[in-house]
Amino acid sequence: MVLFFLDLRITTKVNKPSPQDGGDPLEKLKTKQNEEMLVLLEEEREKEKQREAEIEFVTDPERRKHLEKTFKIERGLACARIEQLAEYVLE
């Protein structure tokens, strides 16, 4: 059995506002985090399409079972990444 461990920590650096910025740093941070969430969700949507296409024509029960197990792990990792980013976006 192979286990995968990913570093799911998300870090965002907040710079001190400068006169040239012309905006609220907190609002900029929220905007950046929202953009990151949209990118992540789109990436996962594409990966899910690929998973569905890959498993669609598999007829071998053992191969199908293996793919379903693999995809379940991938979905779980994606869910964790999304939830973690959501915590930062909602704060």
Biopython code that builds the backbone (N, CA, C, O; Angstrom):
import numpy as np
from Bio.PDB.StructureBuilder import StructureBuilder

atoms = [
    (1, "MET", "N", (0.849, -1.182, 0.000)),
    (1, "MET", "CA", (0.000, 0.000, 0.000)),
    (1, "MET", "C", (0.887, 1.234, 0.000)),
    (1, "MET", "O", (1.857, 1.315, 0.753)),
    (2, "VAL", "N", (0.554, 2.170, -0.829)),
    (2, "VAL", "CA", (1.299, 3.415, -0.930)),
    (2, "VAL", "C", (0.457, 4.525, -0.333)),
    (2, "VAL", "O", (-0.708, 4.703, -0.688)),
    (3, "LEU", "N", (1.063, 5.266, 0.574)),
    (3, "LEU", "CA", (0.367, 6.393, 1.190)),
    (3, "LEU", "C", (0.984, 7.686, 0.678)),
    (3, "LEU", "O", (2.201, 7.798, 0.532)),
    (4, "PHE", "N", (0.142, 8.639, 0.415)),
    (4, "PHE", "CA", (0.588, 9.936, -0.055)),
    (4, "PHE", "C", (0.298, 10.960, 1.026)),
    (4, "PHE", "O", (-0.795, 10.992, 1.593)),
    (5, "PHE", "N", (1.272, 11.784, 1.303)),
    (5, "PHE", "CA", (1.086, 12.851, 2.267)),
    (5, "PHE", "C", (1.404, 14.160, 1.567)),
    (5, "PHE", "O", (2.492, 14.336, 1.018)),
    (6, "LEU", "N", (0.462, 15.061, 1.589)),
    (6, "LEU", "CA", (0.650, 16.357, 0.955)),
    (6, "LEU", "C", (0.670, 17.434, 2.018)),
    (6, "LEU", "O", (-0.040, 17.355, 3.020)),
    (7, "ASP", "N", (1.475, 18.419, 1.791)),
    (7, "ASP", "CA", (1.496, 19.569, 2.676)),
    (7, "ASP", "C", (0.343, 20.470, 2.274)),
    (7, "ASP", "O", (0.401, 21.137, 1.241)),
    (8, "LEU", "N", (-0.704, 20.492, 3.088)),
    (8, "LEU", "CA", (-1.911, 21.232, 2.743)),
    (8, "LEU", "C", (-1.943, 22.629, 3.349)),
    (8, "LEU", "O", (-2.951, 23.330, 3.259)),
    (9, "ARG", "N", (-0.840, 23.027, 3.964)),
    (9, "ARG", "CA", (-0.829, 24.365, 4.548)),
    (9, "ARG", "C", (-0.855, 25.415, 3.445)),
    (9, "ARG", "O", (-0.172, 25.298, 2.428)),
    (10, "ILE", "N", (-1.644, 26.417, 3.674)),
    (10, "ILE", "CA", (-1.757, 27.516, 2.717)),
    (10, "ILE", "C", (-1.265, 28.774, 3.417)),
    (10, "ILE", "O", (-1.719, 29.113, 4.509)),
    (11, "THR", "N", (-0.355, 29.438, 2.787)),
    (11, "THR", "CA", (0.162, 30.653, 3.387)),
    (11, "THR", "C", (-0.075, 31.814, 2.439)),
    (11, "THR", "O", (0.096, 31.699, 1.226)),
    (12, "THR", "N", (-0.465, 32.912, 3.013)),
    (12, "THR", "CA", (-0.660, 34.129, 2.242)),
    (12, "THR", "C", (0.033, 35.250, 2.982)),
    (12, "THR", "O", (-0.232, 35.491, 4.160)),
    (13, "LYS", "N", (0.907, 35.923, 2.297)),
    (13, "LYS", "CA", (1.655, 37.013, 2.902)),
    (13, "LYS", "C", (0.855, 38.301, 2.775)),
    (13, "LYS", "O", (0.374, 38.651, 1.698)),
    (14, "VAL", "N", (0.726, 38.994, 3.893)),
    (14, "VAL", "CA", (0.034, 40.279, 3.899)),
    (14, "VAL", "C", (1.085, 41.365, 4.032)),
    (14, "VAL", "O", (1.798, 41.435, 5.034)),
    (15, "ASN", "N", (1.174, 42.195, 3.035)),
    (15, "ASN", "CA", (2.131, 43.295, 3.054)),
    (15, "ASN", "C", (1.508, 44.506, 3.734)),
    (15, "ASN", "O", (0.292, 44.694, 3.716)),
    (16, "LYS", "N", (2.363, 45.315, 4.328)),
    (16, "LYS", "CA", (1.887, 46.561, 4.926)),
    (16, "LYS", "C", (1.423, 47.485, 3.805)),
    (16, "LYS", "O", (2.031, 47.535, 2.736)),
    (17, "PRO", "N", (0.343, 48.213, 4.060)),
    (17, "PRO", "CA", (-0.142, 49.111, 3.009)),
    (17, "PRO", "C", (0.856, 50.225, 2.730)),
    (17, "PRO", "O", (1.514, 50.733, 3.638)),
    (18, "SER", "N", (0.953, 50.586, 1.490)),
    (18, "SER", "CA", (1.794, 51.720, 1.114)),
    (18, "SER", "C", (0.919, 52.735, 0.388)),
    (18, "SER", "O", (-0.148, 52.385, -0.116)),
    (19, "PRO", "N", (1.352, 53.962, 0.334)),
    (19, "PRO", "CA", (0.538, 54.984, -0.339)),
    (19, "PRO", "C", (0.270, 54.658, -1.805)),
    (19, "PRO", "O", (-0.753, 55.075, -2.347)),
    (20, "GLN", "N", (1.170, 53.922, -2.457)),
    (20, "GLN", "CA", (0.982, 53.590, -3.864)),
    (20, "GLN", "C", (-0.098, 52.533, -4.061)),
    (20, "GLN", "O", (-0.700, 52.460, -5.132)),
    (21, "ASP", "N", (-0.352, 51.715, -3.046)),
    (21, "ASP", "CA", (-1.324, 50.624, -3.184)),
    (21, "ASP", "C", (-2.723, 51.149, -3.467)),
    (21, "ASP", "O", (-3.424, 50.628, -4.334)),
    (22, "GLY", "N", (-3.117, 52.159, -2.751)),
    (22, "GLY", "CA", (-4.420, 52.761, -2.981)),
    (22, "GLY", "C", (-5.592, 51.846, -2.685)),
    (22, "GLY", "O", (-6.640, 51.969, -3.319)),
    (23, "GLY", "N", (-5.443, 50.943, -1.749)),
    (23, "GLY", "CA", (-6.553, 50.066, -1.414)),
    (23, "GLY", "C", (-6.367, 49.414, -0.064)),
    (23, "GLY", "O", (-5.282, 49.420, 0.517)),
    (24, "ASP", "N", (-7.449, 48.858, 0.413)),
    (24, "ASP", "CA", (-7.440, 48.182, 1.700)),
    (24, "ASP", "C", (-6.750, 46.826, 1.551)),
    (24, "ASP", "O", (-7.190, 45.995, 0.756)),
    (25, "PRO", "N", (-5.673, 46.592, 2.305)),
    (25, "PRO", "CA", (-4.960, 45.322, 2.171)),
    (25, "PRO", "C", (-5.826, 44.112, 2.517)),
    (25, "PRO", "O", (-5.639, 43.039, 1.944)),
    (26, "LEU", "N", (-6.757, 44.267, 3.436)),
    (26, "LEU", "CA", (-7.638, 43.163, 3.800)),
    (26, "LEU", "C", (-8.550, 42.795, 2.639)),
    (26, "LEU", "O", (-8.761, 41.613, 2.367)),
    (27, "GLU", "N", (-9.087, 43.787, 1.959)),
    (27, "GLU", "CA", (-9.939, 43.529, 0.799)),
    (27, "GLU", "C", (-9.145, 42.890, -0.330)),
    (27, "GLU", "O", (-9.652, 42.014, -1.031)),
    (28, "LYS", "N", (-7.905, 43.321, -0.507)),
    (28, "LYS", "CA", (-7.057, 42.721, -1.535)),
    (28, "LYS", "C", (-6.776, 41.255, -1.208)),
    (28, "LYS", "O", (-6.771, 40.397, -2.090)),
    (29, "LEU", "N", (-6.547, 40.991, 0.059)),
    (29, "LEU", "CA", (-6.304, 39.613, 0.495)),
    (29, "LEU", "C", (-7.533, 38.746, 0.243)),
    (29, "LEU", "O", (-7.419, 37.629, -0.262)),
    (30, "LYS", "N", (-8.700, 39.263, 0.594)),
    (30, "LYS", "CA", (-9.941, 38.507, 0.363)),
    (30, "LYS", "C", (-10.152, 38.239, -1.128)),
    (30, "LYS", "O", (-10.552, 37.143, -1.521)),
    (31, "THR", "N", (-9.882, 39.243, -1.940)),
    (31, "THR", "CA", (-10.024, 39.080, -3.387)),
    (31, "THR", "C", (-9.066, 38.018, -3.898)),
    (31, "THR", "O", (-9.445, 37.173, -4.709)),
    (32, "LYS", "N", (-7.835, 38.058, -3.430)),
    (32, "LYS", "CA", (-6.841, 37.068, -3.845)),
    (32, "LYS", "C", (-7.271, 35.661, -3.425)),
    (32, "LYS", "O", (-7.154, 34.715, -4.205)),
    (33, "GLN", "N", (-7.764, 35.524, -2.201)),
    (33, "GLN", "CA", (-8.194, 34.215, -1.720)),
    (33, "GLN", "C", (-9.403, 33.705, -2.503)),
    (33, "GLN", "O", (-9.493, 32.513, -2.798)),
    (34, "ASN", "N", (-10.321, 34.590, -2.837)),
    (34, "ASN", "CA", (-11.470, 34.192, -3.648)),
    (34, "ASN", "C", (-11.025, 33.725, -5.032)),
    (34, "ASN", "O", (-11.551, 32.748, -5.566)),
    (35, "GLU", "N", (-10.060, 34.427, -5.600)),
    (35, "GLU", "CA", (-9.527, 34.027, -6.909)),
    (35, "GLU", "C", (-8.855, 32.662, -6.812)),
    (35, "GLU", "O", (-9.009, 31.826, -7.703)),
    (36, "GLU", "N", (-8.106, 32.436, -5.728)),
    (36, "GLU", "CA", (-7.454, 31.138, -5.522)),
    (36, "GLU", "C", (-8.495, 30.025, -5.403)),
    (36, "GLU", "O", (-8.302, 28.925, -5.922)),
    (37, "MET", "N", (-9.591, 30.318, -4.719)),
    (37, "MET", "CA", (-10.650, 29.324, -4.558)),
    (37, "MET", "C", (-11.273, 28.987, -5.911)),
    (37, "MET", "O", (-11.507, 27.816, -6.213)),
    (38, "LEU", "N", (-11.539, 29.998, -6.717)),
    (38, "LEU", "CA", (-12.121, 29.761, -8.036)),
    (38, "LEU", "C", (-11.193, 28.923, -8.917)),
    (38, "LEU", "O", (-11.644, 28.025, -9.628)),
    (39, "VAL", "N", (-9.914, 29.220, -8.866)),
    (39, "VAL", "CA", (-8.935, 28.446, -9.642)),
    (39, "VAL", "C", (-8.908, 26.998, -9.159)),
    (39, "VAL", "O", (-8.921, 26.071, -9.968)),
    (40, "LEU", "N", (-8.872, 26.808, -7.854)),
    (40, "LEU", "CA", (-8.854, 25.462, -7.282)),
    (40, "LEU", "C", (-10.103, 24.679, -7.668)),
    (40, "LEU", "O", (-10.007, 23.511, -8.045)),
    (41, "LEU", "N", (-11.256, 25.298, -7.578)),
    (41, "LEU", "CA", (-12.499, 24.620, -7.931)),
    (41, "LEU", "C", (-12.538, 24.250, -9.410)),
    (41, "LEU", "O", (-13.010, 23.171, -9.770)),
    (42, "GLU", "N", (-12.046, 25.132, -10.259)),
    (42, "GLU", "CA", (-12.018, 24.830, -11.691)),
    (42, "GLU", "C", (-11.047, 23.679, -11.979)),
    (42, "GLU", "O", (-11.347, 22.799, -12.786)),
    (43, "GLU", "N", (-9.899, 23.687, -11.326)),
    (43, "GLU", "CA", (-8.942, 22.590, -11.496)),
    (43, "GLU", "C", (-9.568, 21.259, -11.092)),
    (43, "GLU", "O", (-9.423, 20.259, -11.794)),
    (44, "GLU", "N", (-10.262, 21.253, -9.964)),
    (44, "GLU", "CA", (-10.877, 20.018, -9.480)),
    (44, "GLU", "C", (-12.040, 19.585, -10.374)),
    (44, "GLU", "O", (-12.282, 18.389, -10.536)),
    (45, "ARG", "N", (-12.751, 20.534, -10.946)),
    (45, "ARG", "CA", (-13.820, 20.195, -11.886)),
    (45, "ARG", "C", (-13.236, 19.475, -13.106)),
    (45, "ARG", "O", (-13.798, 18.489, -13.582)),
    (46, "GLU", "N", (-12.119, 19.973, -13.596)),
    (46, "GLU", "CA", (-11.454, 19.346, -14.741)),
    (46, "GLU", "C", (-10.927, 17.954, -14.384)),
    (46, "GLU", "O", (-11.053, 17.015, -15.170)),
    (47, "LYS", "N", (-10.345, 17.832, -13.212)),
    (47, "LYS", "CA", (-9.842, 16.521, -12.776)),
    (47, "LYS", "C", (-10.979, 15.514, -12.659)),
    (47, "LYS", "O", (-10.810, 14.341, -12.992)),
    (48, "GLU", "N", (-12.126, 15.966, -12.192)),
    (48, "GLU", "CA", (-13.276, 15.066, -12.058)),
    (48, "GLU", "C", (-13.763, 14.609, -13.440)),
    (48, "GLU", "O", (-14.133, 13.450, -13.622)),
    (49, "LYS", "N", (-13.758, 15.516, -14.392)),
    (49, "LYS", "CA", (-14.122, 15.133, -15.762)),
    (49, "LYS", "C", (-13.166, 14.061, -16.278)),
    (49, "LYS", "O", (-13.588, 13.097, -16.918)),
    (50, "GLN", "N", (-11.877, 14.236, -15.995)),
    (50, "GLN", "CA", (-10.883, 13.255, -16.429)),
    (50, "GLN", "C", (-11.113, 11.908, -15.744)),
    (50, "GLN", "O", (-10.989, 10.858, -16.375)),
    (51, "ARG", "N", (-11.446, 11.940, -14.463)),
    (51, "ARG", "CA", (-11.725, 10.692, -13.740)),
    (51, "ARG", "C", (-12.914, 9.963, -14.370)),
    (51, "ARG", "O", (-12.861, 8.756, -14.608)),
    (52, "GLU", "N", (-13.970, 10.704, -14.632)),
    (52, "GLU", "CA", (-15.169, 10.105, -15.222)),
    (52, "GLU", "C", (-14.864, 9.514, -16.589)),
    (52, "GLU", "O", (-15.333, 8.423, -16.915)),
    (53, "ALA", "N", (-14.081, 10.229, -17.392)),
    (53, "ALA", "CA", (-13.724, 9.729, -18.720)),
    (53, "ALA", "C", (-12.862, 8.479, -18.614)),
    (53, "ALA", "O", (-13.004, 7.553, -19.413)),
    (54, "GLU", "N", (-11.977, 8.450, -17.640)),
    (54, "GLU", "CA", (-11.082, 7.307, -17.482)),
    (54, "GLU", "C", (-11.829, 6.039, -17.063)),
    (54, "GLU", "O", (-11.498, 4.943, -17.516)),
    (55, "ILE", "N", (-12.813, 6.188, -16.218)),
    (55, "ILE", "CA", (-13.503, 5.009, -15.692)),
    (55, "ILE", "C", (-14.695, 4.584, -16.553)),
    (55, "ILE", "O", (-15.208, 3.475, -16.398)),
    (56, "GLU", "N", (-15.127, 5.444, -17.441)),
    (56, "GLU", "CA", (-16.351, 5.211, -18.209)),
    (56, "GLU", "C", (-16.373, 3.875, -18.945)),
    (56, "GLU", "O", (-17.386, 3.176, -18.916)),
    (57, "PHE", "N", (-15.294, 3.516, -19.591)),
    (57, "PHE", "CA", (-15.305, 2.317, -20.422)),
    (57, "PHE", "C", (-14.547, 1.137, -19.809)),
    (57, "PHE", "O", (-14.259, 0.160, -20.500)),
    (58, "VAL", "N", (-14.228, 1.226, -18.530)),
    (58, "VAL", "CA", (-13.523, 0.123, -17.873)),
    (58, "VAL", "C", (-14.525, -0.998, -17.618)),
    (58, "VAL", "O", (-15.552, -0.799, -16.968)),
    (59, "THR", "N", (-14.205, -2.178, -18.143)),
    (59, "THR", "CA", (-15.108, -3.322, -17.961)),
    (59, "THR", "C", (-14.570, -4.330, -16.957)),
    (59, "THR", "O", (-15.332, -5.106, -16.380)),
    (60, "ASP", "N", (-13.261, -4.320, -16.747)),
    (60, "ASP", "CA", (-12.666, -5.247, -15.789)),
    (60, "ASP", "C", (-13.039, -4.832, -14.365)),
    (60, "ASP", "O", (-12.706, -3.722, -13.948)),
    (61, "PRO", "N", (-13.721, -5.696, -13.609)),
    (61, "PRO", "CA", (-14.160, -5.325, -12.254)),
    (61, "PRO", "C", (-13.013, -4.969, -11.314)),
    (61, "PRO", "O", (-13.143, -4.059, -10.495)),
    (62, "GLU", "N", (-11.899, -5.676, -11.426)),
    (62, "GLU", "CA", (-10.761, -5.376, -10.549)),
    (62, "GLU", "C", (-10.159, -4.014, -10.881)),
    (62, "GLU", "O", (-9.824, -3.241, -9.983)),
    (63, "ARG", "N", (-10.026, -3.729, -12.148)),
    (63, "ARG", "CA", (-9.490, -2.428, -12.577)),
    (63, "ARG", "C", (-10.424, -1.301, -12.160)),
    (63, "ARG", "O", (-9.975, -0.255, -11.693)),
    (64, "ARG", "N", (-11.721, -1.517, -12.327)),
    (64, "ARG", "CA", (-12.716, -0.515, -11.931)),
    (64, "ARG", "C", (-12.639, -0.260, -10.423)),
    (64, "ARG", "O", (-12.675, 0.885, -9.972)),
    (65, "LYS", "N", (-12.534, -1.340, -9.658)),
    (65, "LYS", "CA", (-12.455, -1.212, -8.192)),
    (65, "LYS", "C", (-11.201, -0.431, -7.795)),
    (65, "LYS", "O", (-11.247, 0.425, -6.911)),
    (66, "HIS", "N", (-10.087, -0.734, -8.454)),
    (66, "HIS", "CA", (-8.845, -0.026, -8.172)),
    (66, "HIS", "C", (-8.978, 1.464, -8.497)),
    (66, "HIS", "O", (-8.571, 2.314, -7.705)),
    (67, "LEU", "N", (-9.546, 1.776, -9.660)),
    (67, "LEU", "CA", (-9.728, 3.177, -10.039)),
    (67, "LEU", "C", (-10.654, 3.900, -9.078)),
    (67, "LEU", "O", (-10.378, 5.033, -8.684)),
    (68, "GLU", "N", (-11.740, 3.264, -8.701)),
    (68, "GLU", "CA", (-12.677, 3.895, -7.765)),
    (68, "GLU", "C", (-12.001, 4.195, -6.436)),
    (68, "GLU", "O", (-12.229, 5.248, -5.841)),
    (69, "LYS", "N", (-11.173, 3.272, -5.973)),
    (69, "LYS", "CA", (-10.453, 3.488, -4.715)),
    (69, "LYS", "C", (-9.471, 4.652, -4.858)),
    (69, "LYS", "O", (-9.381, 5.513, -3.983)),
    (70, "THR", "N", (-8.743, 4.667, -5.965)),
    (70, "THR", "CA", (-7.790, 5.748, -6.223)),
    (70, "THR", "C", (-8.510, 7.089, -6.317)),
    (70, "THR", "O", (-8.067, 8.079, -5.736)),
    (71, "PHE", "N", (-9.615, 7.117, -7.045)),
    (71, "PHE", "CA", (-10.366, 8.359, -7.215)),
    (71, "PHE", "C", (-10.959, 8.833, -5.893)),
    (71, "PHE", "O", (-11.046, 10.036, -5.646)),
    (72, "LYS", "N", (-11.363, 7.905, -5.054)),
    (72, "LYS", "CA", (-11.899, 8.277, -3.738)),
    (72, "LYS", "C", (-10.827, 9.005, -2.924)),
    (72, "LYS", "O", (-11.113, 10.003, -2.263)),
    (73, "ILE", "N", (-9.607, 8.504, -2.976)),
    (73, "ILE", "CA", (-8.498, 9.154, -2.264)),
    (73, "ILE", "C", (-8.242, 10.539, -2.852)),
    (73, "ILE", "O", (-8.081, 11.510, -2.114)),
    (74, "GLU", "N", (-8.203, 10.627, -4.177)),
    (74, "GLU", "CA", (-7.979, 11.919, -4.831)),
    (74, "GLU", "C", (-9.063, 12.923, -4.462)),
    (74, "GLU", "O", (-8.773, 14.090, -4.200)),
    (75, "ARG", "N", (-10.302, 12.469, -4.443)),
    (75, "ARG", "CA", (-11.410, 13.365, -4.086)),
    (75, "ARG", "C", (-11.297, 13.821, -2.633)),
    (75, "ARG", "O", (-11.577, 14.976, -2.313)),
    (76, "GLY", "N", (-10.889, 12.913, -1.766)),
    (76, "GLY", "CA", (-10.711, 13.274, -0.357)),
    (76, "GLY", "C", (-9.641, 14.335, -0.174)),
    (76, "GLY", "O", (-9.815, 15.279, 0.597)),
    (77, "LEU", "N", (-8.532, 14.175, -0.886)),
    (77, "LEU", "CA", (-7.465, 15.179, -0.815)),
    (77, "LEU", "C", (-7.937, 16.517, -1.368)),
    (77, "LEU", "O", (-7.631, 17.570, -0.808)),
    (78, "ALA", "N", (-8.678, 16.471, -2.460)),
    (78, "ALA", "CA", (-9.213, 17.704, -3.042)),
    (78, "ALA", "C", (-10.173, 18.384, -2.075)),
    (78, "ALA", "O", (-10.149, 19.604, -1.910)),
    (79, "CYS", "N", (-11.005, 17.588, -1.448)),
    (79, "CYS", "CA", (-11.962, 18.128, -0.475)),
    (79, "CYS", "C", (-11.227, 18.817, 0.673)),
    (79, "CYS", "O", (-11.624, 19.897, 1.112)),
    (80, "ALA", "N", (-10.166, 18.194, 1.152)),
    (80, "ALA", "CA", (-9.388, 18.786, 2.243)),
    (80, "ALA", "C", (-8.769, 20.109, 1.818)),
    (80, "ALA", "O", (-8.768, 21.072, 2.585)),
    (81, "ARG", "N", (-8.242, 20.160, 0.599)),
    (81, "ARG", "CA", (-7.658, 21.401, 0.099)),
    (81, "ARG", "C", (-8.707, 22.498, -0.011)),
    (81, "ARG", "O", (-8.457, 23.643, 0.364)),
    (82, "ILE", "N", (-9.871, 22.149, -0.519)),
    (82, "ILE", "CA", (-10.954, 23.123, -0.672)),
    (82, "ILE", "C", (-11.430, 23.621, 0.689)),
    (82, "ILE", "O", (-11.620, 24.821, 0.886)),
    (83, "GLU", "N", (-11.620, 22.701, 1.618)),
    (83, "GLU", "CA", (-12.072, 23.086, 2.960)),
    (83, "GLU", "C", (-11.045, 23.976, 3.648)),
    (83, "GLU", "O", (-11.402, 24.943, 4.321)),
    (84, "GLN", "N", (-9.770, 23.645, 3.475)),
    (84, "GLN", "CA", (-8.737, 24.447, 4.120)),
    (84, "GLN", "C", (-8.702, 25.857, 3.542)),
    (84, "GLN", "O", (-8.596, 26.835, 4.282)),
    (85, "LEU", "N", (-8.790, 25.955, 2.238)),
    (85, "LEU", "CA", (-8.805, 27.275, 1.624)),
    (85, "LEU", "C", (-10.060, 28.037, 2.027)),
    (85, "LEU", "O", (-10.007, 29.248, 2.243)),
    (86, "ALA", "N", (-11.185, 27.343, 2.129)),
    (86, "ALA", "CA", (-12.439, 27.984, 2.530)),
    (86, "ALA", "C", (-12.328, 28.584, 3.928)),
    (86, "ALA", "O", (-12.894, 29.645, 4.191)),
    (87, "GLU", "N", (-11.612, 27.922, 4.815)),
    (87, "GLU", "CA", (-11.430, 28.464, 6.166)),
    (87, "GLU", "C", (-10.749, 29.823, 6.110)),
    (87, "GLU", "O", (-11.126, 30.744, 6.834)),
    (88, "TYR", "N", (-9.745, 29.945, 5.247)),
    (88, "TYR", "CA", (-9.048, 31.212, 5.121)),
    (88, "TYR", "C", (-9.890, 32.267, 4.439)),
    (88, "TYR", "O", (-9.839, 33.440, 4.811)),
    (89, "VAL", "N", (-10.663, 31.867, 3.448)),
    (89, "VAL", "CA", (-11.504, 32.810, 2.719)),
    (89, "VAL", "C", (-12.604, 33.352, 3.613)),
    (89, "VAL", "O", (-12.940, 34.534, 3.530)),
    (90, "LEU", "N", (-13.170, 32.510, 4.467)),
    (90, "LEU", "CA", (-14.289, 32.926, 5.299)),
    (90, "LEU", "C", (-13.858, 33.733, 6.516)),
    (90, "LEU", "O", (-14.690, 34.397, 7.133)),
    (91, "GLU", "N", (-12.609, 33.693, 6.867)),
    (91, "GLU", "CA", (-12.170, 34.426, 8.059)),
    (91, "GLU", "C", (-12.104, 35.905, 7.803)),
    (91, "GLU", "O", (-11.752, 36.672, 8.700)),
]
sb = StructureBuilder()
sb.init_structure("model")
sb.init_model(0)
sb.init_chain("A")
sb.init_seg("    ")
for serial, (resi, resn, name, xyz) in enumerate(atoms, 1):
    if name == "N":
        sb.init_residue(resn, " ", resi, " ")
    sb.init_atom(name, np.array(xyz, "f"), 0.0, 1.0, " ", f" {name:<3s}", serial, name[0])
structure = sb.get_structure()
